[in-house]
Amino acid sequence: EMTHQEGHSWRLFIDYLDEIRSKINAGCLHLESWQVASYTLSLVFLVLYLLDLASSEKGVAERIRARIFHILRSLPWVRRRLNEDLARAKKEFEDELHSHDVTRDFYKFIPERGLERDEIRAEAESYRWMGRKRHELLSEKKTDGVVNEISSLFGGMNPRDAHCYPGCRKMESELVRMCVSLFHGGSQSMGVVVPSAGESLVVALSSARSLSNRNSVLHPTILASAAAAPALFHAAKLLGMRVKIVPSKKDGSLEAATLKRFITSETALIFLSAPNHSTGTCDPIDSIAKVALRYQIPLHVDCSLGGLILPFLELCDYHLSSFDFRLPGVSSISVDLSRFSQSPSSCALTLFRDEQTMKASVFPLVDWPGGLYSSPSLSDSLDGSAIASAWTTLLSTGKAGFIEITQTVVEATKKLATLLAEIDGITILGSADTVMVAFETDQPYDIYHIIEVMRSKGWPLHSLVSPPAARFTMSLPMARDAVIDAFLDDLDTTMVHLRNNPHLAENCATRAFHHLLTTAPDRWLVRELATERALAHYSIPLPPDNRKSLRTFSVEGRKISNNLIERRKDMVKD
């Protein structure tokens, strides 16, 4: 029963509301009914706009800052200066991409008649060695012969057209089942084959978004580390999902306690990496899986970088916490079969714990004039030769072969990390437990100048921005003592040269570019630079010394330059 004091409090509150109502009515006496309705609706829309603004990915301050920069960019002299800077950056991107192309010859048109086999082979050989270290291609893959033989039998087949190509469909289904077993899936686990690792993330995110829509989530959000795969952010943008960056440790890995604080009612997916794309460190999937299971949030594990290395680590006596379907909280896994599986064709999978999770990724179209249509991925057709290539690789390599590959690659990664740590001025980032080594340098060494010089020597060294560092991803042809020694020799030579000539770093284009990435207040400029860099990939090189390109054809489709084949062969021999 309500006490006398509680009843008195309620009466005071009601009287207060009645007083407010009287004041509002008195203040609106001079207004007509339509005016009151208009003002009320305007107030409602204003509140809804402010709520939408508050829930937006971009805060109010960020939007105001972006608007100010937009106005500044519209000024004629500012726009002219920006166009000049972007044109100069575009030229630098193109020059960097074409730096290994000595002749600068370029096919712009289809020849009227086909070229001779020897001529095409000479061209292909010159392209094959362009800008690459020879050790990358000296190691012949043991499975190449049988893989090429089997994959050629299934060229032009589409396993999604099961009625026409039932054998190819069976091959795809067996490929999924073998990978499900490898990642300790159960009888209800399923999967889908896609052409690339990026699309495997699209499939996983599509499933998570569909599940969140059933719970009436307006803004499905993904919790991930900044070191996650770039394809995650691309896939999220395509699907209209938001990525919330959870603060991580210096090695890029997440912590369960930190991630838990970012979980909200709009969290649609927790995205973890094994390993991440920054330092090669694996997230603590076992502890975060417990959090995901407790809050009933789907958890995706990205194994695209580790490929088929991680499942065999424990068979090589390397300690690694559980990361697959043995953990009840893991709902999906993405795998890139083209990494370390020796499969020459690009092929990836998205694996799901159960049928219900995979059902959420399927797109059904029931009102199409062509009849019933459904697809679990963006690709409604697959290359049968790619499926056959991956299928043959798994069968011909076997578990024993993959254990040998894992042992070789991981030992080489650990050896490289150990030897790098012994060099004065170099500090290892992350754990280097799987396939990647990341390191930073102390003064007077500029890490970006080191990266630029090493890449000019043919080494696949890539840069990190936060913190400024370099990362090296191990591959099977490089996992040899002679190759590691050659890499360290080139690195030592580069560091000695930089130490003796510190002024060279001031003219380093890579250093200037990354400095702009971290310091530019207007992120529009950075996005434009990234766009220009992508477009430069398809640019046409200018012939050296402004000479006329030799890529000219007669009516018969033959090059006018008669000695081009000989020059190509000489380049390959050198």
N, C-alpha and C positions, 0 to 999 in steps of 0.2 A: 504494500500500500504506500501511496505517496505521502510523505510527511508534510507537516504544515509549512516547514521552511522551503521544501522543494516546490510546493504549490505556489508559494509566494514568489519564488524566482521565475517560474513559468509565467505568472501574471505580469511581472515586470517586463519580461521579454516580449510578450504579446502587446503590451501597452507601447513599448518602444517601436515595434513594427507598425502599429496603428498610427503612431505619431509621424513616422516616415511617410506612410501612405498619404496622410493628410497634407503634409508639406508638398509632396509630388503633385497631388491633385490641385492644390492652391497655385503651384507654379505653372500648371498647364491650363489654367482657366482661360487664358487668352488665346490658346491654340485650338484649331479645329481638329476634328477627328482624324482626317486624312494626314494632317501634320504629325499628330501623335504616332500614328501607325508608321509613317515614313521614318521618323526619328528612331523609333524602336527597332525597325528593320535595319537601319544603318548601324545602330549600336551592336546589334547581333552579328552583322557581317564583319564589323570591325573586330569584335572579340574572336570570331572564327579565324580571321586573317592573322591576328596576333598569335593565336594558338598554333596555327599552321607554321608561322614564322619560327615560333619557339621549338617546334618539333622537326624543323628542317635540318638537313645535314650541315648546311652553312649557317653560322650564327649571324646575328644582326650586324655585329661589327664587321664580319667578313664580307657581308653583302654591301655594306656602305663603302668599305675599302675598294671592293671590286668596281662599284659604280663610279667612284672617284677616278680610278685608273682608266676606266672606259672613257670618261670625259677627257682626261688628259691625252689619251691616245688619239682622240678625234681632232686634236689641234694639228694644223697643217705641218708645222715644222717638226713636231714630235712624230707624226705619222711618217714623214719623209725619212727621219733618222732611223726609225724602227725598220722601215722597209730596206734601207741600206744595210743595216746590221744583219737582218734576216737573209738578205741576198748573199752577204759575205759568208755567213754561217753555212748556208746551203752549198756554196762553192767548196768550202772546206770539207763538208761531209762527202760531197761527190769525189773530191780529190783523194780523200782517204780511202774510199771504197775502190777507186780505180788505180790505186798506187801500185798494185801488183800486176796490172795489165800493161805489159811492156809495149805491145804493138798498138793498143787502143783500137783495133779493128772490131767492128760491131755489126751483127746481122740486123738490118732494119727491114728487110723485105724477104718474103719467101722466094727462093730462086725459081726461075721459070721451069727448069728441069732439075731433077735431083742430083746431088753431088755423088762422086764416086766414094766407094767404101773406104779406101785408104785415106782420102782427104778428110772425111768425117772423123775417122779414127785419130788422125793427127790432130785435128781440132780438139777432140775430146781429151786426148792425152795432155795437151797444153793446159786445158781448163782444169784437169784433174790435179795438176801439181801447182796451180797458180796460188802463190802465197802460203803454201803449206810446208811444214816440216816433213821430210821424207819418212821419218819413223812412223808417221801416222798411217802410212799405207804399205809399209814393208811387211807388216804382220798380216798374213792372209788368214781369213776366217776359215776354220775347219769345216764349217757347215755350208760354205758358199756354193759348192758344187751341187749338192742335193737340194739345197734351198732354191737355187736358180732353176734347177730342173723341174721341181714340183710346182713352183709358183708360176712358171710359164704355162703349165697345163690348165691353170685356172684364170688366166688373163681374160678380161672381158666378162667374167661371170659376176653376178650380183647375189650374194647369199640372202639378201632381204626378199628376193623373188624366189621363194622357196619352192613353188610349183615347177619352175623352169630349171632350178639348180639345187635339187635336194641334197646332193653330196656336198656342195659348198656350204649349205646351211648347216649340215651336220658338223662340218669342220669348224664353223664358227661356234656352234653350241659346245663342242668338245673343248675348244680353246677357253671358253668361259668357265666350264666345269673344272678344268685343270687348274686354272688360276684361283677359283673359289676354294678348292681343296688346299692349294698352296698357302692361302691366307686364312686357313682354318675356319672356313665357312661351313654351315650345317646343310642339311638336306633341303631346307627352305631358302637358302641363299641363292641369289641370282646375279646376273650381270649383263652388261651390254658392251659390244665392241664398237669403238669409234675410231676415226682416222688419226686423231691427235690427242695429246694430253690436255690441251686447252679445251677441247670439246668434252672430254671426260668430266671436267669441272662444271661445264654448262649443264650436263645431265644431272650431276649431283645437286647443284644449286636449284635446278628446276624441281626436283623431288622435294627439297626442303621448302621451297616457296609454296608448292601445292599443299603440303601438309599444314603450313602456317595459315594459308587462306581458309582452310577448314575451321580454324580456330578464330577466324575474323580478325587476323592481324593486318592492320592497315599499312604499316611500314616494316616489312620483314627485314631484320637486321642480322648480319653475320659478324661474329666475334672472331678476330684473327690477329695474328702478329704482323707487324710491318714487314717482316722477313718472308711472308708468304709468297707464293708464286704470283708473278704479275698477271697471269691468266685469270686468277681469282677476281681481281678488280675489274678486268674486262668483262668477264662473265656476269658479275654482279650488275654492272651498268647495263648490259644487254637485257637482263631480266628485271630491271627496276628494283633491285635490292640494294641495301645500304651495307657498307663495310665499316664496322666500328673497330678502330685500331686499339688493341689492348697493350698497355705498356709492357715491355719485355725486358729481359736481362740483356747485358752487353752482347751475349752470343746470339741474341735473337729469339731465344726460347721463352715460352710463357710459363707462368706459375699459376697453379690452381687457385690459390687464395686471391691473387690479383684478378684473375678472370671472373671469379664468382661475383665480385663487386660490380661487374658490368652487365650482369644478366638482368634483363627486364622482361616485361610481358610481350615485347616485340622481338625478342631474340628467336630467330628461326633456325640458326645453325651455328655450331662451333666448328671452326676450321683449324685443323692442326697439321703440321708438316713433319714428315719423317723421311729425310731430313729437310730443313728449311733451305731456301735459295739464297741465303745471305752468308752464313758461316758454316753450313753443313751440319748444324746441331739439330738433334731430334727433340721435339717437344715432349714433356712428361705426359704421354698419352694415358698411361695407366691411372694416374691420379686425377687427371681432368675428365676421364671417362666416368669416374664415379660421380663427379659433379653433374655431368650431362645426364646420367641415369637418374640422379636424384630429382633434377628439375624437368625431366622428360623432354630434353632438347636433343635433336639429331646431332650427331658428331661425325664429321667427315675427316678422314686421314688421307693426306696427299702424299702418296709414295711415288710420284712421277719422277722425282730426281733420283731416288734410290733404285728405281726400276726393280729388277729381280735380284738385287743384292741383299736387301734386308731380310727376306724370308729364309735365307741360308746362313745368316750370321751365326745363329746359335749352333748350327751344325759344324761351324768352323771354330767352335769353342770361344766365340766372342760374346761378351755379356751385353745384352740389349733388353731393355724392359719391353713387355708385351705391347704391341701396337695394332694388332689385327682383330679379327672377330672373336678371339678368345676373350676379349674384354666385352662384357655385356653392353657397355655404353656406346660402342662403335657401331654406327649405322651404315656407313658407306666408306669405300676405299677407292682411290683412283690409282691406276698402275700404267706406266709407260713401258711397253714391251720392246721398244726400239733402243732402250738404254741397257747396255750390258747383257742383253739377251742374244746379241750377234744377229738379230733379225734385221736384214737390210731395208725393210719397208717400215714406214711409220704406222704404228698400230698401238692403240691404248684401250684400256677397259675401265668401266665404272662398275664396281662390285657392290651389291646391296645385301644387307643382313637377311632380309626376308622379302617375301613377295609383295606385301603391302607397301613397303618403302619404294620398291621398284615401280609398282603401279602408279605411284604419284608422279613419276617422271614421264610416263607415256602420254603422248598427245593423240587423242582420238578425234577424228573428223567424220561426223555421221551424216552431214547434209551436203556433202560434196557430190556434184553431178556424176563423177566417175565411180561412185559407190563408197563403200566403207574404207576409210584410210586410218591407219594408226602407225606411230613411229615412236620408239623410245629415245630418239636422239634427233639432232638437226639433220643429220645425213640420212636421207631416205634410201640411199644406195651405198654399197661398200664395194671396194675393189677386191675381187676374188683372189687376185694374186697376192695382195697384202695379207689377207686372211691365211692363205696357204703358206706364205712365207713364215708368219709367226707360228702357225701350227707345226710346220716342219721343223722349225728351230727348236721348239720345246721338245719334240719327240726325238730329234737327233742328238741334242745336247744332253738331255737327261739330268737327273738330280746330281749325279757325280760330276758332270761337266759344269753345272752351275756352282757347285761347291768349289771346284777348282778356280773358276772365274772369280768368285767372291773372295777366296783366299788371296788370289793374286792382286786384285784391285785394292782391297782393304789394307793388305800389308804394304803395298806401294804408297798408299795415302798416309799411313802412319809413319813410314820411313821418311817421306818428304817432309811431313810436319816436324819430325824430330830433327832432321838436318837443318831445316829453316830456323828452328828455335835456337840452334847453336850459333847462328850468324849474329854478330853484333849489330844492333839497330833494328832488328826484326822481332816482333811480338806476335805470337799465334793467337787468333781469335777463335773462340768456339772449341769444340772437342776433337775435330778431325777424326771421328770414329768410323766414318762411312766412306764417302766418295769425294769429299771436298776439303780443301785447305784454304783458310782465309788468314791473312796476316796484314799487319800495319807496320809502319816504319817510324823511327825516331828521326829527329834532326841530326845531320843536315840533309837527310834523304827525303826527297819528295816522291811520295808513292805514285802519284799520277804520271810523273816523268818516267819512273821505272816501268810502269804499265805500258806507256807509249813506246818505249824503246824495246821492251820484250815482245810486244805484239809485232813490231816491225821486223823482228827476228823470227816470226812465225809461231810464237808461243800463245796458246789460247788463255791469256790472262785477262780477267775482267775486273772492273772497278766497283767499289762500294762507295756510297756517299756518306752514310752515317753509321759508323765513323768512317773517315777516309781510309780505305784499305783496298786490298786486292784479293781476289779469290781464284783458285785454280781447281777445276773439276777434273778428277782423274778419269781416264778412259783406258780400255784394255790395251790398245797399242802403246800407250805411254807408260803402262805399269811395268817397266823394265828398268833394271839398274842403270844401263847405259843411257837411257833417255832421261832419267832423273838426274844423273850426273851432268849430262849436257845442259839441262835446265839450270842447275845450280851454278855451273860454270858461266853461262850467259848472264845469270843474275848477279854473280860476283863481279864480272867485268863491268856490267852496267852500274853497279853501286860504286865501284872504284872510280869509274869515269865521272860519275855525278859528284862524288866527293871532291875530286880534283878540279871540277868545273861547275861549281854551284850556280853560276849565272845562266847555265843552259836551261834550268827549270823555269826561268822567267818567260821564256819563249815557248813553253810547252802548251800546245793547243788543248790537250786533254785536261791539264790543270786548270786553264782558264775556263773551260766549259763546265767543269764540275764546281768551280768556285761560283759561277753564275747560278747553277742549280740550287745552291744552298743559300745564296745571299740576295737573289732577285726578289724585291718586294712585290712585284706584279707577277703572279703565277701564270698569267696569260702568255707572257713572253716565253716562259719555260715550256708551256704546252705547244706554242708555235714552233719552238726549236725541236721538240720531240716529233712533231708532225713533219717538219722539213727533213728530219733524219730518216723517217720512215719512207718518205717520197723519194729521197736520194737513192734508195735501194734499187729503184727502177730507172735511174738516170742513164743517159747515153754519154759515153766518154768522148771528149774532144781528142782528135789525133795529136800526138806529141809534136811540138814545134810547128803547130798549125798546118801540118802537111795533109794532103788529101788521104782519106781513109782508103785502105786497100780492099775494104769489104765491098767491092763493086763486081757485078756479074754481067756476063754477056747474055745473049738470048738463050744460049744453051745452059745457063746456070752455073758456068765455071768461072772461077776467079780469074781476073785479068793478070794478076801477079802470078807468074809461073813458078817462082821459087818459094812460094809461101809454105808449101808442104815441107820442103827441105829445112826452112827456117824453124818450123814447128818441131820437127824431129830433133834439130840441134838443141833447141831449148829444153826438150825433155831429157836429152842425154846429159846436159849440163846440170 
